[in-house]
Amino acid sequence: MKSNVARMPSLRDLRKYVNDTLCQLSDFEPGAFRFTERLLVRGERPCGMIYCVHGPRNCKLTAIWETERNQVLFYGSAGERLGRTTIGEAPSLKPESGASPAARFSRPRLAAMA
């Protein structure tokens, strides 16, 4: 299992890193497949994000950013853990003013990869 340490000052940087890493682990072309993300909430507080690359033939690769330990865990399509990255400088998951985390991320979102 691969283990790294990385610095991700923004959610955009983290999103790109996760997408690129998941694609690299399965020899997918980055940006060629749909990439979704969803906020994980414990109680009313955000506690992480789950990311998914929807590959060919219903193949799904996932990563979970767990904010308490500031690490991203990468999983293959069979659910096996493929790697771990510790985030040295992590972005904030604070909701926009006036919006609860659950309301802000009530449906899976497609992340635009520019």
PyMOL commands that set and color helices and strands:
alter all, ss='L'
color gray80, all
select helices_A, chain A and resi 11-25+56-58+101-104
alter helices_A, ss='H'
color red, helices_A
select strands_A, chain A and resi 2-6+34-42+45-54+60-66+71-75+81-87+109-110
alter strands_A, ss='S'
color yellow, strands_A
deselect
rebuild
show_as cartoon
